[in-house]
Amino acid sequence: DSRFIAFWELMDTPGEGGYSFDLNEAAGTPQGTNHYSFSVDTAEQLIAWREKWNAAGLDVLEIDHNWCHSIYTRDPNGNAVEFCLTTGSFTDQDRRRALAALDETEMNASPPPAMMKQWLAKQA
């Protein structure tokens, strides 16, 4: 089972002066709202990506969202990139809650993250 994703960065395009490569800036949304997310299967894979990003000079934000554990960094254009490990399971009650949220007109926030930690880039 193969999965592919492709990204293009347009260079020297006519009228490029008004184009933003940052997804959120272009959409007028808060930073991190729109981002690229990839799944991992194990905690070891998540740690390996965090260490790889830090070694490459990138700061990493780690968050335990209570149902998944994620790490985030930014690509060269400022877009957030996430690797996520699902750590919980979902029940019928979770499904009903998610469907009910579609009709809500006021924010009904999820519980706060169990943990947040900033991993600063390794200095050469």
C-alpha positions as CSV (number, residue, x, y, z in Angstrom):
1,D,0.0,0.0,0.0
2,S,1.7,3.2,-1.2
3,R,0.7,6.7,-0.5
4,F,2.1,9.8,-2.1
5,I,1.9,13.5,-1.6
6,A,3.4,16.2,-3.8
7,F,4.4,19.8,-3.1
8,W,5.4,22.5,-5.5
9,E,7.1,25.8,-4.8
10,L,6.6,28.0,-7.8
11,M,9.6,30.2,-8.7
12,D,9.8,33.0,-11.2
13,T,6.1,33.0,-11.9
14,P,4.3,36.0,-13.4
15,G,2.7,38.1,-10.8
16,E,4.2,36.2,-7.9
17,G,4.6,39.4,-5.8
18,G,1.2,39.0,-4.1
19,Y,1.4,35.2,-3.6
20,S,2.0,33.7,-0.1
21,F,3.5,30.3,0.3
22,D,2.3,30.2,4.0
23,L,-1.1,28.5,3.9
24,N,-2.5,30.4,6.9
25,E,-1.2,33.8,5.7
26,A,-2.8,33.2,2.3
27,A,-6.1,32.1,3.8
28,G,-6.2,34.8,6.5
29,T,-6.3,32.2,9.3
30,P,-4.3,32.0,12.6
31,Q,-0.9,30.3,12.3
32,G,-1.1,26.5,12.7
33,T,-4.8,26.3,11.7
34,N,-4.0,24.8,8.3
35,H,-1.1,22.4,8.5
36,Y,0.4,19.2,7.0
37,S,-0.1,16.2,9.2
38,F,1.4,12.7,8.9
39,S,0.8,9.7,11.0
40,V,3.3,7.4,12.7
41,D,2.7,3.9,14.1
42,T,4.9,4.0,17.2
43,A,6.3,6.3,19.9
44,E,9.8,5.4,18.7
45,Q,9.0,6.8,15.2
46,L,7.7,10.0,16.8
47,I,10.8,10.4,18.8
48,A,13.0,9.7,15.8
49,W,11.3,12.5,13.8
50,R,11.7,14.9,16.7
51,E,15.4,14.1,17.0
52,K,15.8,14.4,13.2
53,W,14.2,17.8,13.1
54,N,16.2,19.1,16.1
55,A,19.4,17.8,14.6
56,A,18.5,19.7,11.3
57,G,18.3,22.9,13.3
58,L,14.5,23.0,13.7
59,D,12.6,23.8,16.9
60,V,9.9,21.2,17.8
61,L,6.7,21.6,19.8
62,E,5.5,18.3,21.4
63,I,1.9,18.1,22.6
64,D,0.0,15.2,24.2
65,H,-3.6,16.0,23.1
66,N,-5.1,13.3,25.4
67,W,-6.1,11.1,22.4
68,C,-3.0,11.6,20.2
69,H,0.6,12.6,20.7
70,S,2.0,15.1,18.2
71,I,5.2,16.9,17.3
72,Y,5.2,20.1,15.2
73,T,7.8,22.2,13.4
74,R,7.7,24.7,10.5
75,D,8.7,24.2,6.9
76,P,10.9,26.8,5.1
77,N,7.7,28.7,4.1
78,G,6.4,28.9,7.6
79,N,3.8,26.2,7.3
80,A,3.3,23.9,10.3
81,V,4.2,20.2,9.8
82,E,2.9,17.6,12.3
83,F,3.7,13.9,12.9
84,C,1.0,12.3,15.0
85,L,0.7,9.1,17.0
86,T,-2.9,8.1,17.8
87,T,-2.9,6.9,21.5
88,G,-6.6,6.6,22.3
89,S,-9.6,4.9,20.9
90,F,-12.9,6.4,19.9
91,T,-16.3,5.4,21.3
92,D,-19.8,5.9,20.1
93,Q,-20.1,8.7,22.6
94,D,-17.1,10.4,21.0
95,R,-18.8,10.1,17.6
96,R,-22.0,11.6,18.9
97,R,-20.0,14.5,20.5
98,A,-18.2,15.2,17.2
99,L,-21.4,15.2,15.2
100,A,-23.1,17.5,17.7
101,A,-20.2,20.0,17.4
102,L,-21.0,20.5,13.8
103,D,-24.2,22.4,14.8
104,E,-22.7,24.4,17.7
105,T,-22.6,28.1,17.5
106,E,-20.4,28.6,20.6
107,M,-17.0,27.1,21.4
108,N,-17.1,24.0,23.5
109,A,-13.4,23.3,24.0
110,S,-11.8,20.0,24.5
111,P,-9.9,19.4,27.7
112,P,-6.4,21.1,27.7
113,P,-3.4,19.1,26.6
114,A,-1.9,16.7,29.1
115,M,1.6,17.9,28.2
116,M,3.3,20.5,26.0
117,K,7.1,20.8,25.6
118,Q,9.3,22.9,23.4
119,W,12.4,21.1,22.1
120,L,14.9,23.7,20.9
121,A,17.1,23.0,17.9
122,K,20.5,21.5,18.6
123,Q,23.2,24.1,18.1
124,A,26.1,23.2,15.8
